[in-house]
Amino acid sequence: MNPERKHVILYVHGMGGGGDSRIPSILKDILPEGFEVVIRTYDFDPLVARGQIRSWAEESRPDLVIGESMGATHAIALKGYPHILVSPSLNAPRYFKIMAALVRIPCVRSFFNDHYHPREGDRQPLDFERKKLLRWKPVVEEAKDNTPRRGSRDFFHAYFGRRDKFRRSGVVLVRTWRKWFGEETWTVYDGSHFMEEEYIRDLLVPKILEVTGQGRGQ
């Protein structure tokens, strides 16, 4: 790492997130001087997103990649970086396959688009078009290839909210994480899927400082 450059974090947002997502916005405010958080809005089509995120990584040369929720799969697929994952929704692509079958039914695609409509701002436009929902396989395979189970030496640590409603549905599962990343690679906190500010300050920021070598005693 060049000591004269900033510590760059590439933040990969979740579904419907974007350049003004809450967690990276908070990180920009509370991380110490010398850190830069790169957060950009990528396409909902996973194959388009894969190319965008790769190019941003090549451009920014991050010291750390953080993936949130659905963005965790994209983040894990980036090889050669330390990774921190917040509420990784590793099973979301399975549910997208189910949704791809459902959108054949008249009005279902419109229902999904209305139901999951993102907030106003610099956010990822969502369109549950069937072909987009079915394009996750190569991204998922790339992510699996960059796991300790398949020999990756990258650093990984995940945070799971004890009150995460998506754990009940199976979109977020600690056992799925354990299968690919092993033991002692995750932390469960008492919050929700959308990590609250107190846990960002008390858990996420210290881990960022530790991973980038900026923790106490460094």
N, C-alpha and C positions, 0 to 999 in steps of 0.2 A: 504494500500500500504506500502510495506517495504521501509523505507527511505534509506536503504543502497543499494537497487538495482536500476538499471537504469529504466527510464521511457520507457517502451517497446511499440512500435507501430507495430502492424501487418498490413502490407499494402497488400491489395488484388488487383492485377493489372487487367486491362481490356483485351479484346480479342486481342491476338497476343502480349501482353506484357510479362514481365518476370522479372528475377532477376536484369536486368540492365535497367529497365524502367526509363524514364526521371524524373517524379515527385519524386519518392522515392529517386532517386540518388541526386536530388537537396536538398531534405529534409535532407539527410545524411550530406550534406556539410554545411547547414545553420542553422540547429537546434543547440541550445546551448549544451554545454557539459552535459552529463548525460542522453541523449536520445539515444535509439537504435532503428533503423528501420529494422524490419524483413520483407524481401521481397523474395519470392521464386516462381519459375515457376511451375504452376499447370497444370494438364491435361485439354485438351479441352472438354473431356467427362465430363459433369456436375456431374454425380454420382461419378466418380473417384475423381474429384476435391473436391467434398463435403467432402470425407473422408480425403483427404490430408490437406485441410484447417483446418478442425476440429483438426487433430492431431497436426498441427503447433500451433494452439491456446492453446491446452492443454500443449504443450511443453514450449511455450514462456510466457504464462500467461500475455498477453498484458494488458496495462493500457488503450489502445485505439485501435480501429479497423478502418482503413480507406479503403474504397472500391472505386475503380475508374471504371467508365463506366459499362461494362458488369459485372465486379467483384463486383459491388454494391449489387447484389442479393445474392451472396455468403456471402458477409460481413454482410448484414442485418440478415441472417439466424443464425449467431453466437450470441447466447443469453447471456446476462449478462455483456455486455461491452458497453462503450460509442462508438458511431459510427459517423464518418464524411464521407460523400459521395461526390465524385467529379464527376460531369456529370453523375449521375446515370441513366443507360439505362434500366429502369425497364420494358420497353415494348419489349426489344430485344427477349426474349423467344417466344413471339407471332410471330415475324418475322422468327424465326428459324423453326416454324411449317410450314410456307409457303415455306421456303427453303427446308424442308424435302420432300415436295410434288414435288418441282421442280427438285431435284436431281435424281428423277426417269427418267428424260429425259436424253438420252445419251449426254455425254460431259458436262453437266451442273455442275456436281460435280467437274470436272477438272477445269472448268472456275472459280468457286468459290475459289478453292484452289489456283489458280494462281492469281486471282484478290486480294485476301485478304492475300497474302503471307507476313508473318512478316519480319521485318528487321533482318539482321544477328546479332548474339549474343545470349545471354541467354534469348531466347524468346519462348513463347508457340507455339509449332507446331500446325498448323491448318489443319484439315481434315474434310470436311463437309460431313461426312458419315451420312446417314439417321438416323440410330439408335441413334447416338450421339445427333443429332438435336432434337430428340423426347424425350430425357431423362430429360428435365428441370422441369417437373411438380412437383416432390417431393421437389426440391430445392426451387421453387417458393412458394410452400405451406408453407414450413418452414419459408421462409422470411416473408410471410404474417402473420404467427402466431406470429412473433416477431415485430409487429407494434403497435403503440398506438391505432389504430382502434380496435385491438383485445386484448388490455389490457396491452401491454408491457410497462414497466417502464424504459426501456433503454433510453439513451440520443441519439437523432438523429439530425444532421444538414447537409443539402445538399447545394452544390454550382452548379449553372447552368450558362453556358456562354450565353450571349445575342446573340453572333454570332455563336452559336453551330449549324452546318448544320444538325445534327441529330434531332434537334427539329422540323425542317420542315417535316421530314419523319415520325415523331411520335415515333421513337425509344426512344427519350428523351422527356418527357413531364412534365412540372411543375404540371399540374392538376392531373396527375397520382400520383405524390408524395403527393400532398395536400390531395388526397382521403385517403391515408393510414397513413399519418403522421401529418395531420392537418396544421393549420396556424402558421406563424412565426417560421418555422423550416427550412427555406431555404434562400439563398442569391443569387441574380443574379448579375453577374459581366460582364464587357464589353468585355471579351475575347471569345475564341473559346471553343470547346469541350475539347481540350487538354490544360488545364490550363497553361497559360503563366507564366514565372518566376516572373514577377512583382506581379501577383495575388497570387502566392504561398507565396511570401514574405509578401505581405500586408494583405492578407486575411487568407490563410490556416495556416501559422505558428502562427499568433496570436490566432487563434481558437484552435490550438493544445495546446498552452501554457495555454489558459483559461481552457480547458477541463481537462487537467492534473494537474491543480492547480499551474501552474508555471508562470502565468501572473503577471502583475504588481500588487504590493500590497500583493502578496502571500508570 
